[in-house]
């Protein structure tokens, strides 16, 4: 995300595409009445990890470019 004070990107935060994708995924999970247990940004790999589902079986990784995949 752009830091307006320094006009630079904060590398400790998800990218804009990544944030929008995460919001869309969480919205879909919520509409399906699936609880979201973990929502974590990994600064090392620049990914967001989402753990959801009644039995905690839905695992999703969201990459900096906004692409995502299920973790098997």
C-alpha positions as CSV (number, residue, x, y, z in Angstrom):
1,X,0.0,0.0,0.0
2,X,1.2,3.5,-0.8
3,X,2.3,5.5,2.2
4,X,1.1,9.1,1.4
5,X,3.5,10.7,3.9
6,X,6.7,9.2,2.3
7,X,5.2,8.5,-1.2
8,X,6.7,5.0,-1.0
9,X,5.2,1.5,-0.8
10,X,5.1,-0.2,2.6
11,X,6.5,-3.7,2.0
12,X,4.9,-4.9,5.3
13,X,1.4,-4.5,3.8
14,X,-0.4,-6.4,1.1
15,X,-0.5,-4.9,-2.4
16,X,-3.7,-3.3,-3.6
17,X,-4.6,-6.2,-5.8
18,X,-3.9,-8.6,-3.0
19,X,-6.0,-6.7,-0.6
20,X,-9.0,-6.5,-3.0
21,X,-8.7,-10.3,-3.8
22,X,-8.6,-11.0,0.0
23,X,-11.7,-9.0,0.5
24,X,-13.5,-10.8,-2.3
25,X,-12.5,-14.2,-1.0
26,X,-13.6,-13.3,2.6
27,X,-16.9,-12.0,1.3
28,X,-17.6,-15.2,-0.6
29,X,-16.7,-17.3,2.4
30,X,-19.0,-15.2,4.6
31,X,-21.9,-15.5,2.1
32,X,-21.4,-19.3,2.3
33,X,-21.6,-19.0,6.1
34,X,-18.0,-20.3,6.5
35,X,-16.1,-19.0,9.5
36,X,-12.7,-17.5,8.9
37,X,-10.1,-18.6,11.6
38,X,-6.8,-17.1,10.3
39,X,-6.0,-14.2,8.1
40,X,-2.3,-13.6,8.0
41,X,0.1,-11.6,5.9
42,X,3.5,-13.2,5.5
43,X,6.1,-10.5,5.0
44,X,8.8,-13.0,4.0
45,X,6.9,-14.6,1.1
46,X,4.5,-11.6,0.4
47,X,1.5,-13.8,0.6
48,X,-1.8,-13.8,2.6
49,X,-2.9,-17.1,4.2
50,X,-6.5,-17.6,4.9
51,X,-7.8,-20.6,7.0
52,X,-11.6,-21.0,6.9
53,X,-14.4,-23.5,6.9
54,X,-16.4,-25.3,9.6
55,X,-13.7,-28.0,9.9
56,X,-10.8,-25.6,9.1
57,X,-10.2,-27.4,5.8
58,X,-10.3,-24.4,3.4
59,X,-6.8,-23.0,3.1
60,X,-6.0,-20.3,0.6
61,X,-2.9,-18.4,-0.4
62,X,-3.2,-15.0,-2.1
63,X,-0.1,-13.7,-4.0
64,X,1.0,-10.1,-4.4
65,X,-0.3,-10.0,-8.0
66,X,-3.8,-10.8,-6.8
67,X,-3.8,-14.5,-8.0
68,X,-4.8,-17.1,-5.4
69,X,-4.9,-20.8,-5.0
70,X,-6.1,-23.5,-2.6
71,X,-3.4,-25.0,-0.4
72,X,-3.5,-28.8,-0.6
